[in-house]
């Protein structure tokens, strides 16, 4: 604030419009702490008319806002409605601004000087649009007026006691509580998303189990090769390579057949986990001697095909590795190749008793 003796004006800096709540709080903080005004704050002036009261008690005067000039852009009628009487004391060294209420015109003062303004009660002739002032200190705040673009409003506070901050503390506590509630709600939303994702994954797993279980409502669990032959119309053990190839073709397209085949193979797994014993038991369940001797173990030859590359043996390998893993036994490809080579090198020694031994019912060993 700057007081000009020659021009008889008081220059005051205020924030630019619009005067929202945040701007008012900023201005109040600036008054309390005597901050330097912002560079974008506008300069308003009030022209002094009458006699002033100096610091030594002489030259008393009454001052009121004059009508704005054409440059300020404010309306003539709205300005006249808000004229108010007040007395001014020039205190060059003061660091406290008690407050004021006025319209003003824009100006560009080069320096700011602290001045205390004691507002007096307006005349009873003032209309009901004017703000009533008590002869106490005022605190400047900002708001919007329907009759003016830039309106500077004052709020009364007691000069005898410090300002009561209980209302502000309550508002701050409520604000903190609302932030805590909002954060809690956001955490709940995150947990809900995680639960929904888990439910979705569980549903996918259930659907996968339903598909793997087959379409039958009461599936019959097969326990022997003879039951498999009866269900799918095969002659087991296979007596020709053509029958075996037809069976392998169906294994690729029939999911239920693959499941039944692996169930029966699991019954032939050696209880002690010996790979070669498991392989020979499985082969003798489904292959006759005449078919077995037409295969080699690992590599193809001009006349024979390697049985390890067939769809038939692929499921044998799956079952053996699965059962051994349940017993915490590691099965490498080298282990499988060595056991298969040993078995296929002895297929010529198979006798007819193998059919009698391995073709009948096997109890489930799960």
DRENDRENVEX-256237 format. One record per residue: x, y, z of N, C-alpha, C in turn; residue in three letters. Coordinates in pm, whole numbers, plus 50000, padded with zeros to 5 digits. Each point is the difference from the previous one (the first is absolute). Layout:
REM DRENDRENVEX-256237
> n.east	n.north	n.up	ca.east	ca.north	ca.up	c.east	c.north	c.up	pakol
> X	Y	Z	X	Y	Z	X	Y	Z	ALA .
...
//
This chain:
REM DRENDRENVEX-256237
> n.east	n.north	n.up	ca.east	ca.north	ca.up	c.east	c.north	c.up	pakol
> 50086	49882	50000	49914	50118	50000	50090	50123	50000	UNK .
> 49962	50101	49921	50079	50125	49993	49907	50119	50012	UNK .
> 50040	50098	50083	49922	50122	50020	50067	50115	49927	UNK .
> 49927	50066	49909	50053	50111	49920	49941	50130	50053	UNK .
> 50087	50087	50063	49952	50127	50057	49960	50098	49891	UNK .
> 50074	50002	49891	49973	50099	49897	49874	49968	49921	UNK .
> 49991	49876	49956	49881	49960	49924	49881	49969	50090	UNK .
> 50028	49995	50132	49896	49972	50099	49929	49869	49966	UNK .
> 50082	49897	49981	49947	49868	49967	50070	49894	50085	UNK .
> 49930	49892	50022	50057	49881	50062	50004	49891	49894	UNK .
> 50119	49948	49971	50016	49894	49901	50011	49866	50072	UNK .
> 49922	49904	49955	49998	49867	50062	50011	49895	49890	UNK .
> 50078	49895	50024	50012	49889	49905	49908	49886	50043	UNK .
> 49924	49947	49905	49913	49885	50025	50019	49897	49889	UNK .
> 49973	49874	50030	50010	49897	49895	49900	50026	49889	UNK .
> 50030	49953	49878	49907	50020	49887	49879	49910	50014	UNK .
> 49888	50037	49939	49880	49913	50000	50025	49879	49912	UNK .
> 49918	49892	50008	49884	49990	50090	50043	49971	50143	UNK .
> 49920	50045	50098	50035	49984	50140	49939	49873	50054	UNK .
> 50067	49889	49975	49954	49871	50053	50048	49985	50144	UNK .
> 49960	49889	50062	50034	49977	50140	50151	49989	50019	UNK .
> 50068	49934	49904	50145	49985	50012	50071	50135	49999	UNK .
> 49951	50093	49915	50059	50132	49995	49983	50077	50129	UNK .
> 49883	49986	50062	49975	50069	50127	50092	49949	50109	UNK .
> 50019	49868	50005	50089	49942	50101	50144	50049	49978	UNK .
> 50042	50006	49874	50134	50047	49968	50020	50144	50045	UNK .
> 49898	50086	49979	50010	50140	50037	50006	50016	50152	UNK .
> 49918	49920	50072	50002	50006	50146	50137	49959	50054	UNK .
> 50058	49897	49941	50134	49958	50044	50104	50109	49972	UNK .
> 49985	50071	49889	50092	50108	49967	49990	50112	50102	UNK .
> 49875	50030	50045	49981	50104	50101	50062	49961	50134	UNK .
> 49976	49874	50038	50050	49954	50130	50152	50002	50006	UNK .
> 50065	49961	49891	50146	49986	50000	50072	50115	49932	UNK .
> 49925	50100	49952	50057	50118	49933	50090	49959	49884	UNK .
> 49948	49907	49916	50075	49960	49882	50005	50114	49898	UNK .
> 50100	50000	49914	50002	50093	49888	49891	49962	49901	UNK .
> 49934	50100	49939	49891	49968	49906	50053	49929	49877	UNK .
> 49913	49917	49941	50035	49931	49877	50011	50099	49884	UNK .
> 50078	49963	49899	50020	50090	49887	49874	50021	49918	UNK .
> 49908	49900	50004	49878	50012	49919	49884	50063	50076	UNK .
> 50023	50045	50126	49892	50064	50075	49976	50141	49946	UNK .
> 49874	50040	49994	49963	50130	49946	50016	50111	50105	UNK .
> 50016	50124	49954	50010	50116	50088	49866	50075	49998	UNK .
> 49942	50020	50117	49876	50076	50015	50031	50126	50082	UNK .
> 49930	50108	49973	50023	50120	50080	49867	50059	50043	UNK .
> 50008	50065	50119	49885	50074	50054	50044	50144	50018	UNK .
> 49931	50091	49936	50038	50142	50010	49946	50056	50131	UNK .
> 50086	50071	50076	49965	50053	50131	49939	50139	49984	UNK .
> 49887	50023	50066	49934	50130	49996	49968	50041	50143	UNK .
> 50046	50117	50046	49973	50045	50136	50130	50023	50074	UNK .
> 49994	49989	50132	50116	50023	50084	50051	49869	50056	UNK .
> 50130	49984	49999	50062	49877	50050	50048	50020	50143	UNK .
> 50013	49892	50071	50053	50001	50136	50141	49944	49996	UNK .
> 50100	50087	50023	50139	49956	49993	50037	49924	50125	UNK .
> 50125	49951	50005	50044	49919	50114	50007	50081	50128	UNK .
> 50012	50136	49992	50005	50083	50121	49864	50050	50042	UNK .
> 49895	49956	49931	49865	50034	50043	49940	50122	49933	UNK .
> 50066	50064	49905	49947	50119	49934	49948	49965	49862	UNK .
> 49934	50099	49937	49951	49988	49863	49907	49881	49983	UNK .
> 49900	49992	50088	49902	49891	49984	49918	50022	49876	UNK .
> 49954	49893	49943	49921	50012	49877	49911	49878	49984	UNK .
> 49901	50013	49914	49913	49889	49963	50024	49969	49854	UNK .
> 50011	49874	49969	50029	49960	49862	49895	49903	49951	UNK .
> 49974	50002	49872	49907	49906	49939	50045	49970	49857	UNK .
> 49964	49886	49946	50038	49970	49862	49930	50092	49904	UNK .
> 50072	50046	49898	49940	50081	49896	49947	49913	49889	UNK .
> 49927	50061	49911	49947	49927	49885	50116	49957	49911	UNK .
> 49995	49883	49946	50111	49952	49917	50010	50075	49870	UNK .
> 50123	50005	49948	50020	50065	49872	49956	49909	49888	UNK .
> 50000	50052	49879	49955	49921	49885	50095	49887	49970	UNK .
> 50129	50013	50044	50095	49894	49967	49979	49874	50080	UNK .
> 49938	50013	50121	49997	49881	50085	49897	49899	49956	UNK .
> 49902	50037	49920	49905	49904	49948	49887	49965	50094	UNK .
> 49993	50061	50126	49893	49967	50092	49880	50090	49974	UNK .
> 49882	49950	50028	49877	50076	49977	49984	50113	50100	UNK .
> 49939	50113	49958	49979	50117	50085	49903	49969	50112	UNK .
> 49890	49932	49969	49896	49977	50100	50047	49906	50110	UNK .
> 50061	49888	49961	50045	49903	50100	50106	50060	50091	UNK .
> 50082	50091	49953	50102	50061	50084	49937	50092	50103	UNK .
> 49903	50082	49959	49935	50092	50093	49927	49927	50110	UNK .
> 49949	49882	49971	49927	49925	50101	50088	49958	50115	UNK .
> 50129	49986	49976	50090	49944	50100	50095	50103	50061	UNK .
> 49965	50129	49994	50082	50102	50066	49985	49984	50151	UNK .
> 50110	50010	50070	49998	49983	50145	50094	50102	50063	UNK .
> 49968	50047	50120	50087	50094	50068	50101	49928	50086	UNK .
> 50121	50048	50002	50101	49944	50089	50110	50104	50022	UNK .
> 50071	49986	50111	50111	50089	50032	50131	49926	49980	UNK .
> 50105	50070	49964	50128	49939	49966	50110	50060	50087	UNK .
> 50084	49915	50056	50118	50044	50075	50123	49951	49928	UNK .
> 50091	50090	49967	50122	49963	49929	50105	49953	50100	UNK .
> 50038	49871	49991	50101	49941	50088	50111	49943	49913	UNK .
> 50099	50079	49964	50102	49953	49904	50074	49877	50045	UNK .
> 50023	49985	50132	50083	49888	50046	49918	49882	50047	UNK .
> 49870	50003	49982	49915	49891	50049	50014	49878	49912	UNK .
> 49990	49881	50061	50005	49874	49926	49869	49925	50010	UNK .
> 49892	50071	50036	49871	49932	50014	49896	50075	49919	UNK .
> 49930	49933	49916	49890	50058	49924	49872	49945	50058	UNK .
> 49918	50088	50060	49877	49951	50064	49897	49963	49898	UNK .
> 49990	50077	49889	49907	49958	49896	49921	50116	49942	UNK .
> 49931	49978	49889	49915	50100	49938	49902	49931	49908	UNK .
> 49899	50075	49951	49904	49949	49904	49973	50108	49900	UNK .
> 50026	49976	49871	49984	50107	49903	50007	49945	49860	UNK .
> 49943	50074	49906	50031	49982	49860	50115	50092	49967	UNK .
> 50071	49980	49893	50109	50089	49963	50030	49993	49854	UNK .
> 50085	50088	49956	50042	50003	49861	50142	49951	49991	UNK .
> 50037	49947	49883	50133	49943	49982	50104	50110	49992	UNK .
> 50116	49975	50059	50111	50093	49996	50129	49921	50005	UNK .
> 50113	50066	49994	50130	49931	50004	50094	50072	50096	UNK .
> 49981	49987	50132	50092	50064	50095	50137	49935	49994	UNK .
> 50104	50080	50024	50136	49948	49994	50043	49935	50130	UNK .
> 49936	50034	50111	50038	49943	50127	49878	49982	50087	UNK .
> 50010	49915	50101	49890	49971	50090	50038	50049	50139	UNK .
> 49902	50060	50076	50024	50048	50134	49888	49954	50090	UNK .
> 50030	49944	50117	49899	49948	50092	49919	50114	50058	UNK .
> 49870	49990	50000	49910	50102	50053	49887	49932	50073	UNK .
> 49968	50047	50120	49891	49944	50078	49874	50080	49974	UNK .
> 49891	49930	49974	49871	50066	49970	49899	49954	50104	UNK .
> 49941	50093	50074	49895	49969	50095	49866	50036	49938	UNK .
> 49917	49900	49973	49873	50024	49933	49897	50048	50101	UNK .
> 49919	50096	49960	49893	50054	50085	49866	49950	49951	UNK .
> 49899	50012	50084	49866	49960	49961	49949	50092	49890	UNK .
> 49937	49945	49895	49945	50086	49895	49875	50070	50048	UNK .
> 49959	50097	49922	49880	50077	50033	49877	49912	49991	UNK .
> 49897	50035	50078	49875	49925	49998	49928	50014	49867	UNK .
> 50044	50098	49917	49937	50020	49871	50043	49895	49898	UNK .
> 50103	49926	50033	50047	49898	49907	49891	49897	49978	UNK .
> 49988	49950	49875	49897	49900	49972	50046	49863	50050	UNK .
> 49911	49903	49989	50027	49869	50056	50103	49921	49921	UNK .
> 50046	50051	49889	50102	49932	49922	50139	50020	50061	UNK .
> 50020	50104	50085	50132	50030	50054	50032	49908	50116	UNK .
> 50129	49985	50022	50047	49917	50112	50014	50087	50124	UNK .
> 49948	49955	50115	50012	50074	50126	50138	49976	50060	UNK .
> 50062	50106	50050	50132	49991	50060	49994	50041	50146	UNK .
> 50070	49928	50086	50017	50038	50140	50136	50068	50015	UNK .
> 50015	50077	50106	50126	50071	50025	50101	49905	50062	UNK .
> 50022	49890	49932	50098	49901	50045	50086	49963	49881	UNK .
> 50100	49922	50025	50089	49960	49891	49926	49913	49901	UNK .
> 50045	50005	49875	49940	49922	49892	50107	49915	49934	UNK .
> 49958	49885	49947	50091	49915	49923	49948	49994	49858	UNK .
> 50088	50025	49902	49957	50006	49861	49990	49859	49944	UNK .
> 49890	49972	49930	49983	49877	49924	49939	50035	49867	UNK .
> 49990	49904	49909	49956	50027	49864	49874	49923	49967	UNK .
> 49915	50060	49918	49878	49932	49953	49953	50067	49873	UNK .
> 49892	49948	49942	49941	50057	49880	49874	50075	50037	UNK .
> 49979	50116	49942	49879	50078	50021	49921	50006	49871	UNK .
> 49866	49991	50003	49922	50007	49876	50006	50136	49934	UNK .
> 50042	50104	50076	50002	50135	49945	50138	50046	49957	UNK .
> 50101	49914	50012	50135	50043	49968	50085	49881	49962	UNK .
> 50106	50026	49924	50091	49893	49962	50097	49968	50113	UNK .
> 50052	50103	50066	50100	49981	50104	49944	50050	50132	UNK .
> 49971	49911	50091	49941	50037	50128	50089	49949	50111	UNK .
> 50037	50088	50094	50088	49966	50111	49917	50006	50127	UNK .
> 49980	49887	50065	49911	49989	50114	50082	49988	50127	UNK .
> 49950	50053	50111	50069	49989	50128	49922	49911	50093	UNK .
> 50072	49931	50088	49938	49919	50103	50052	50046	50135	UNK .
> 49909	50020	50095	50035	50058	50130	50065	49897	50089	UNK .
> 50102	50040	50075	50056	49915	50102	50037	50086	50119	UNK .
> 50008	49941	50115	50023	50073	50124	50144	50049	50008	UNK .
> 50020	50128	50037	50134	50054	50016	50057	49974	50138	UNK .
> 49914	49956	50093	50045	49979	50137	50055	49861	50023	UNK .
> 49962	49904	49915	50044	49863	50019	50043	49942	49867	UNK .
> 50088	49900	49997	50042	49939	49873	49885	49930	49931	UNK .
> 50016	49982	49871	49895	49938	49920	49976	49855	50043	UNK .
> 49873	49962	50006	49963	49864	50040	50014	49907	49880	UNK .
> 50091	49905	50011	50026	49909	49888	49925	49868	50012	UNK .
> 49907	49990	50094	49931	49872	50020	49924	49957	49876	UNK .
> 49936	50097	49933	49924	49965	49879	50092	49948	49891	UNK .
> 50116	50066	49985	50095	49956	49898	50060	49865	50035	UNK .
> 50027	49978	50130	50053	49870	50041	49899	49889	49977	UNK .
> 49872	50030	50029	49894	49901	49975	49990	49967	49852	UNK .
> 50006	50105	49916	49993	49977	49855	50119	49919	49952	UNK .
> 50119	50028	50057	50119	49923	49961	49988	49854	50041	UNK .
> 49944	49977	50121	49981	49862	50045	49902	49925	49912	UNK .
> 49892	50069	49963	49901	49938	49910	50063	49969	49866	UNK .
> 50082	50092	49950	50066	49978	49872	50093	49880	50006	UNK .
> 50076	49987	50110	50088	49883	50016	49920	49871	50007	UNK .
> 49885	50006	50069	49915	49881	50011	49947	49958	49864	UNK .
> 49959	50100	49920	49948	49969	49866	50109	49938	49913	UNK .
> 50123	50051	50011	50110	49942	49924	50026	49855	50042	UNK .
> 49990	49974	50132	50021	49863	50048	49892	49906	49949	UNK .
> 49875	50049	50000	49889	49918	49949	50019	49971	49852	UNK .
> 50041	50103	49925	50021	49981	49856	50111	49900	49973	UNK .
> 50109	50008	50075	50110	49905	49983	49956	49858	50035	UNK .
> 49918	49987	50106	49949	49869	50040	49912	49941	49890	UNK .
> 49915	50085	49939	49914	49952	49892	50082	49956	49879	UNK .
> 50106	50075	49969	50085	49961	49888	50067	49865	50025	UNK .
> 50044	49977	50124	50060	49870	50033	49900	49887	49987	UNK .
> 49875	50027	50039	49895	49899	49986	49978	49966	49853	UNK .
> 49999	50102	49913	49981	49976	49857	50113	49914	49944	UNK .
> 50122	50025	50045	50113	49919	49953	49984	49855	50042	UNK .
> 49959	49979	50127	49980	49863	50049	49888	49930	49924	UNK .
> 49893	50074	49968	49889	49942	49925	50046	49955	49862	UNK .
> 50083	50082	49934	50051	49962	49869	50084	49873	50008	UNK .
> 50082	49988	50106	50083	49880	50017	49912	49877	50021	UNK .
> 49895	50014	50082	49910	49888	50026	49927	49959	49872	UNK .
> 49954	50099	49922	49930	49969	49875	50091	49926	49903	UNK .
> 50128	50041	49995	50094	49932	49911	50023	49857	50046	UNK .
> 50010	49979	50133	50020	49865	50053	49880	49911	49969	UNK .
> 49879	50056	50013	49879	49924	49969	49997	49962	49852	UNK .
> 50041	50096	49914	50002	49972	49857	50098	49888	49967	UNK .
> 50119	50004	50062	50098	49893	49977	49949	49865	50050	UNK .
> 49933	50001	50114	49945	49877	50056	49893	49941	49907	UNK .
> 49918	50089	49942	49896	49953	49908	50062	49938	49876	UNK .
> 50109	50061	49951	50068	49942	49884	50056	49861	50033	UNK .
> 50055	49984	50120	50052	49869	50040	49889	49897	50011	UNK .
> 49886	50042	50053	49886	49907	50012	49951	49958	49862	UNK .
> 49992	50098	49908	49957	49967	49863	50097	49903	49934	UNK .
> 50132	50022	50026	50098	49908	49943	49986	49860	50055	UNK .
> 49972	49987	50129	49980	49867	50059	49876	49933	49944	UNK .
> 49895	50079	49977	49878	49942	49944	50024	49947	49859	UNK .
> 50079	50077	49921	50028	49954	49864	50086	49874	50000	UNK .
> 50097	49995	50092	50087	49883	50003	49930	49876	50053	UNK .
> 49892	50020	50076	49929	49885	50056	49911	49930	49899	UNK .
> 49977	50065	49883	49918	49937	49897	49853	50034	50014	UNK .
> 49923	49978	49895	49859	50038	50001	49910	49905	50078	UNK .
> 50047	49881	50031	49915	49901	50066	49969	50042	50143	UNK .
> 49875	49989	50041	49959	50034	50136	50054	49897	50100	UNK .
> 49998	49873	49964	50049	49893	50086	50105	49918	49924	UNK .
> 50119	50056	49984	50101	49930	49919	50042	49870	50066	UNK .
> 50018	49900	49916	50044	49870	50048	50151	49997	50002	UNK .
> 50057	49970	50115	50145	49994	50015	50047	49862	49955	UNK .
> 50086	50000	49898	50051	49873	49948	50125	49959	50075	UNK .
> 50014	49868	50022	50114	49950	50076	50086	49901	49925	UNK .
> 49961	49961	49878	50079	49900	49927	49991	50027	49851	UNK .
> 50094	49940	49927	50002	50014	49855	49878	49935	49936	UNK .
> 49950	49892	50058	49883	49933	49945	49876	50089	50009	UNK .
> 49987	50077	50107	49888	50094	50011	50012	50112	49897	UNK .
> 50122	50045	49976	50021	50102	49897	49963	49945	49863	UNK .
> 50039	49877	49973	49968	49938	49871	49850	49985	49982	UNK .
> 49930	49964	50107	49855	49984	49992	49930	50133	49976	UNK .
> 50047	50105	50064	49935	50131	49987	50021	50061	49863	UNK .
> 50122	49988	49946	50031	50068	49874	50010	49905	49880	UNK .
> 49963	49876	50020	49995	49903	49890	50137	49975	49939	UNK .
> 50096	49973	50084	50133	49962	49953	50027	49854	50039	UNK .
> 50097	49944	49929	50051	49868	50039	50138	50021	50062	UNK .
> 50006	49984	50131	50121	50027	50076	50044	49871	50069	UNK .
> 50133	49968	49994	50109	50079	49940	49992	50001	49847	UNK .
> 50054	50111	49941	49993	50016	49855	50089	49896	49931	UNK .
> 49943	49941	49894	50072	49894	49928	50064	50049	49871	UNK .
> 49977	50127	49964	50061	50056	49878	50031	50148	50022	UNK .
> 50093	50050	49917	50036	50142	50009	49885	50088	49955	UNK .
> 49916	49950	49907	49886	50079	49953	49902	50028	50114	UNK .
> 49974	49897	50083	49911	50019	50114	50059	50102	50098	UNK .
> 50131	49991	50021	50065	50095	50090	49994	50141	49944	UNK .
> 50020	50017	49869	49996	50132	49939	49859	50060	50006	UNK .
> 49896	49916	49983	49862	50049	50013	49974	50046	50143	UNK .
> 50052	49925	50097	49985	50037	50140	50071	50134	50029	UNK .
> 50120	50017	49943	50073	50126	50021	49928	50119	49938	UNK .
> 49938	49978	49884	49923	50108	49938	49884	50044	50088	UNK .
> 49933	49904	50064	49890	50035	50089	50049	50068	50129	UNK .
> 50120	49963	50045	50055	50065	50118	50019	50151	49979	UNK .
> 50034	50039	49877	50024	50142	49972	49873	50083	50001	UNK .
> 49885	49939	49973	49877	50077	49985	49898	49973	50110	UNK .
> 50016	49892	50073	49900	49961	50099	50057	50021	50141	UNK .
> 49951	50104	50067	50050	50032	50133	49963	49893	50103	UNK .
> 49881	49947	49989	49956	49898	50095	50083	49873	49986	UNK .
> 50035	49964	49876	50083	49883	49978	50138	50020	50062	UNK .
> 50056	50120	49986	50131	50027	50059	49996	49985	50151	UNK .
> 49893	50049	50062	49990	49989	50146	49989	49853	50044	UNK .
> 49914	49924	49932	49985	49858	50036	50130	49924	49978	UNK .
> 50069	50031	49892	50126	49932	49969	50104	50026	50110	UNK .
> 50011	50126	50044	50098	50033	50104	49961	49940	50135	UNK .
> 49869	49990	50027	49957	49935	50125	50044	49853	50004	UNK .
> 49985	49933	49888	50040	49859	49995	50152	49985	50007	UNK .
> 50073	50088	49933	50146	49995	50006	50051	50021	50143	UNK .
> 49933	50088	50075	50045	50026	50137	49988	49876	50089	UNK .
> 49910	49906	49962	49989	49876	50077	50121	49908	49980	UNK .
> 50074	50023	49891	50114	49914	49968	50133	50057	50045	UNK .
> 49998	50115	50068	50125	50060	50048	50057	49913	50111	UNK .
> 50130	49976	49994	50065	49918	50101	49992	50068	50137	UNK .
> 49957	49929	50104	49986	50062	50133	50129	50056	50056	UNK .
> 50113	49941	49961	50130	50048	50050	50057	50112	49915	UNK .
> 49934	50032	49887	50044	50111	49916	50103	49964	49898	UNK .
> 50027	49873	49975	50099	49960	49900	49942	50028	49861	UNK .
> 50070	50079	49920	49947	50045	49871	49986	49884	49902	UNK .
> 50102	49915	49989	49996	49890	49902	49885	49904	50031	UNK .
> 49975	49971	50126	49889	49912	50035	49866	50062	49962	UNK .
> 49987	50130	50021	49875	50068	49963	49979	49995	49849	UNK .
> 50107	50024	49922	49987	50001	49854	49961	49862	49947	UNK .
> 50066	49897	50046	49970	49867	49948	49859	49958	50037	UNK .
> 49953	50033	50118	49863	49966	50039	49898	50070	49910	UNK .
> 50023	50128	49970	49907	50077	49916	49999	49949	49857	UNK .
> 50120	49974	49946	50006	49953	49862	49930	49865	49984	UNK .
> 50021	49909	50094	49939	49867	49990	49849	50004	50018	UNK .
> 49948	50106	50066	49855	50013	50014	49934	50031	49866	UNK .
> 50070	50076	49910	49935	50050	49878	50064	49947	49871	UNK .
> 50119	49946	50005	50066	49954	49877	50028	49850	50008	UNK .
> 49971	49937	49888	50040	49858	49989	50148	49994	49964	UNK .
> 50057	49881	50009	50142	49984	49968	50026	50036	49855	UNK .
> 49909	49962	49909	50019	50027	49857	50005	50150	49970	UNK .
> 49926	50078	50074	50001	50146	49979	50122	50062	50067	UNK .
> 50035	49957	50118	50111	50060	50075	50132	49985	49927	UNK .
> 50021	49886	49935	50130	49977	49934	50015	50086	49875	UNK .
> 49896	50067	49954	50008	50084	49881	50046	50143	50033	UNK .
> 50034	50024	50125	50045	50134	50042	50140	49992	50060	UNK .
> 50073	50110	49983	50125	50017	50073	49972	50092	50120	UNK .
> 50102	50024	50080	49979	50081	50120	50008	50150	49970	UNK .
> 50115	50048	49950	50025	50145	49993	50010	50051	49856	UNK .
> 50069	49928	49911	50027	50048	49865	49927	49916	49897	UNK .
> 49955	50069	49892	49936	49929	49889	50105	49928	49916	UNK .
> 49958	49892	49940	50083	49927	49903	49922	49990	49870	UNK .
> 50058	49937	49900	49931	49987	49871	49873	49915	50012	UNK .
> 50000	49906	50090	49885	49910	50011	49916	50024	50126	UNK .
> 50059	50063	50099	49929	50015	50126	49992	50147	50042	UNK .
> 49891	50032	50069	49977	50135	50052	50030	50002	50149	UNK .
> 50055	50111	50050	50030	50012	50142	49871	50019	50079	UNK .
> 49976	49915	50097	49875	50006	50077	49992	50123	50090	UNK .
> 50117	50059	50032	49999	50117	50086	49934	50120	49932	UNK .
> 49991	49997	49865	49942	50110	49925	49851	49983	49972	UNK .
> 49940	49896	50051	49858	49973	49974	49912	50069	50105	UNK .
> 49875	50025	49961	49901	50056	50093	49974	49903	50114	UNK .
> 50007	49872	49971	49977	49896	50099	50100	50012	50116	UNK .
> 50129	50006	49967	50102	50006	50106	50003	50138	50068	UNK .
> 49955	50103	49930	49997	50134	50061	49920	49999	50130	UNK .
> 49887	49928	50002	49917	49994	50120	50062	49909	50106	UNK .
> 50071	49897	49956	50072	49917	50096	50103	50083	50077	UNK .
> 50074	50083	49928	50101	50085	50063	49936	50100	50096	UNK .
> 49885	50058	49961	49931	50096	50087	49960	49936	50132	UNK .
> 49943	49880	49994	49952	49933	50121	50116	49962	50092	UNK .
> 50107	49947	49943	50114	49960	50083	50062	50119	50072	UNK .
> 50024	50108	49927	50059	50118	50062	49908	50060	50107	UNK .
> 49870	49997	49974	49906	50056	50097	49999	49920	50130	UNK .
> 49993	49867	49988	49995	49916	50120	50131	50007	50079	UNK .
> 50112	50007	49931	50128	50009	50069	50017	50137	50068	UNK .
> 49946	50106	49939	50009	50132	50064	49921	50005	50130	UNK .
> 49888	49926	50005	49923	49994	50124	50080	49931	50111	UNK .
> 50091	49913	49960	50086	49932	50098	50132	50073	50020	UNK .
> 50006	50127	49951	50121	50083	50014	50121	49938	49931	UNK .
> 49976	49936	49885	50109	49942	49920	50011	50077	49870	UNK .
> 50121	50041	49968	50026	50075	49877	50021	49903	49885	UNK .
> 49935	50029	49886	50012	49914	49882	50052	50084	49884	UNK .
> 50120	49973	49953	50058	50072	49887	49973	49925	49870	UNK .
> 50021	50070	49888	49986	49935	49869	50101	49886	49985	UNK .
> 50118	50020	50056	50103	49896	49993	49954	49874	50072	UNK .
> 49931	50018	50113	49948	49885	50073	49897	49925	49916	UNK .
> 49912	50076	49935	49896	49938	49917	50062	49927	49881	UNK .
> 50097	50063	49935	50062	49938	49882	50073	49870	50037	UNK .
> 50071	50001	50111	50072	49880	50040	49906	49885	50034	UNK .
> 49892	50030	50072	49904	49895	50037	49928	49946	49877	UNK .
> 49960	50092	49908	49928	49956	49880	50091	49914	49911	UNK .
> 50125	50037	49986	50094	49920	49919	50015	49859	50056	UNK .
> 50006	49992	50131	50013	49868	50063	49876	49914	49975	UNK .
> 49883	50063	50004	49875	49924	49981	49986	49955	49855	UNK .
> 50023	50093	49903	49978	49967	49859	50102	49898	49948	UNK .
> 50114	49992	50062	50099	49900	49957	49961	49859	50040	UNK .
> 49900	49987	50086	49957	49868	50047	49858	49964	49956	UNK .
> 49942	50075	49906	49862	49970	49957	49991	49864	49930	UNK .
> 50108	49957	49937	49998	49870	49933	49986	49884	50096	UNK .
> 50027	50023	50127	49992	49892	50100	49864	49994	50069	UNK .
> 49908	50091	49955	49868	49994	50062	49934	49866	49965	UNK .
> 49929	49939	50098	49929	49875	49973	49850	50025	50012	UNK .
> 49929	49897	49973	49854	50010	49998	49941	50021	50138	UNK .
> 50079	49972	50105	49948	50019	50135	49980	50146	50036	UNK .
> 50060	50089	49921	49986	50143	50029	49856	50044	49987	UNK .
> 49929	49944	49898	49861	50038	49982	49917	49959	50120	UNK .
> 50028	49879	50050	49925	49950	50114	50033	50081	50124	UNK .
> 50128	50043	50011	50042	50071	50119	49954	50145	50001	UNK .
> 50006	50069	49884	49974	50143	49997	49867	50037	49935	UNK .
> 49929	49905	49944	49877	50034	49930	49878	50000	50087	UNK .
> 50010	49951	50123	49884	49994	50087	49987	50129	50082	UNK .
> 49904	50000	50094	49970	50119	50080	50120	50037	50088	UNK .
> 50024	50129	50010	50102	50052	50091	49930	50083	50106	UNK .
> 50035	49974	50125	49942	50082	50107	50064	50139	49994	UNK .
> 49921	50102	50031	50050	50138	49996	50094	50023	50118	UNK .
> 50120	50053	49966	50103	50019	50101	50027	50150	50017	UNK .
> 49899	50074	50041	50013	50144	50020	49997	50034	50147	UNK .
//
